[in-house]
Amino acid sequence: MANPLTPDVLVDPVVLTRALVDVESVSRDEKVIADCVEDVLRSVSHLSVRRLGNTVMARTKLGREQRVILAGHLDTVPISGNFPSTVVDDLIYGCGTSDMKGGVALALHLAVTLPDPIYDVTYLFYESEEIESEFNGLNLVAAEHPKWLRGDFAVLLEPTYGAVEAGCQGTMRVRLRTKGRRAHTARSWRGVNAIHAAADVLRRLEDYRPRTVTIDGCTYREGLSAVSISGGVAGNVVPDECVVDVNLRFAPDRSEKQALAHLQQVFEGYELEVTDSAPGALPGLDAAPAREFMAAVGIEPAGKLGWTDVARFAALGIPALNYGPGDPSLAHAPDEHVEIGKIRDGVATLYRWLAP
């Protein structure tokens, strides 16, 4: 196919957003959009371009004292009757408009139109953020080409509706099992019902009072929730096992080790099996580029309630925050859309920050 990211499209981030949305790129099927982005970036003389799989990296080499990173994922969740894009008044509808091709459009527009930023800039357009971390482009780059991710500060262009969401919560899922003894339900007194025994686990969750933590002016509210429960053998059998899966969202002042210790305290007496875990990220607002970015935005930051790839940057020692034009409450929805005004505001903010 001919590359839809033509020069006249690239100079207008609103038109560019639509063009990106109209290239289907469900996770694990990003080759076409990555080809289009790579082709554009290789045509720009002030950028050096590399590619790994369907992740494209471009960077300036201006000899600046500091380097910042603008990153966005190219993939979307599966299409749900919302492809290609449409425009109604000030809204662009379509799969990925909010999460996060509006943000990708900001980075790609700047990469092409800003040859002399005040910092050296690395632009990273990566694959497979919406699925398992083993496929995540940032994860793969960190393992194979960690030098691509060197920088002093990073902005992840996830949807924030034009706000700044600093750092992110950590997340941990654990599995608890309650045990019983099988019996025929006609003689249930001879058994021990494992599902009934799970009531103690659910009671502890009901009584749990989460912390609210403020770090560098950013507030993170923790949460502990049962996310699934299963048990049962047959309609006439007292069950001998029940499994409860629990998710903790923890503030970034806790490490994963501390989060697990907290769960062990809450569920004392139970054996916990960790099924998923990822660290949080501190706000990271002390770096000089971060302070200047905040000045360009002109509003106070908030803590990110959720987990994002800023945690991957934090693990590499790179302070990072979330900022993008999309509305996170619309991500993955059939009526997903982005406001044209938010796209233009986002471009103006990034230019105030990076243009000389």
C-alpha positions, 0 to 999 in steps of 0.5 A: 500500500502507498504510505498514507503519512504523506508530507501534507499529512505530517504537518497537521497533527489532527489529520495525522491522527486520522491517518494513523487510526486508519492503518489497522494495527491490532496487537501483533499485527503492527507491521504495516503501521511500523513500515509507514512510520519507519519510512517517514522517519528515514526520510528526515535528515536530522534523525538516526533511525533503527528498528527492532521487530515492529518497534521504530526508534529515531533520535537526534544527535545534536550534542545537547547535554541532556536527552529526553524520550517521547514514547508511544505504542502503535498497537490497539485493542481489537476493532469493535465496529469503530474502523476506519475513523470518522469525524463529528464536530470536534471529535475524531472517532475510531479504534485507537484515537484515545489510546493512543494514536492521538499521542503517537501523532504528537510525537511523529509530528514533532519528529518531522517538524522540529529539527533543533529541539533544546534537548536531544530527543529519542522518539520511540514508536513501539509494538504490543503494549496492549497484550502480555509483557513478553511481546511489549516493544519497550521490554524487547528493546530494553533486553536487546538494545538498552542504549536506545532507551538512554535518557534523562527524562521520558514522556509516555504519550498515554491518554491523560486528557491533557493532564500530567499523570506522574509515576504510576501504581504498582500491581500484584495479583495473588492466588489463595486457596481454601481447602475442604473435604469432599462429601455427597451433598445429601450427607454434607455434614461429613464434608468441609465446604471449601467455598464456605471457607472462602468467606473469611477471605472475602470478609478480610477484603470487605474490611480492608481499608486502603492507604492514600499516599501523597508523594511529591504532591501526587496522590496515589490511592491503593486498592485491594480487590477480589477479581475472580473466584472459582470452586466446585466439583459437581452439583451433588458434591461438597467442594474440597477447594476454592480459589480466590484471585486478588489484585493489589494496586499499590502506591510507588513508595512500596517495592514489590517485596513490600507489597507482598509482605503487606498481602501476607499480613492481610491474609495471615494464615493463607499461602499466597501464590504470586501470579503477576507482579509489576513495580510502580514508578515514583513521580520523577519530577525533580529532573530539570527537563521534567520541571520545564515540561511542567512549566510548559503544561502549566497545571499541577500533576496528579498521581497515575492511578493504574500501571503504565510503561513509565514503570519500565523507564523508572526501572532503568533509572529514567524518570517518566510521566504520562501525558497525552490528548486522549481521555483514558475513560474512553480507551478500548470503548466502541465509541472511543474518540479524541477531541481535536482541541486536545490534539492541538493543545498537546502539540502546542505544549510540546513545542513550548517545552522543546522548541528553542 
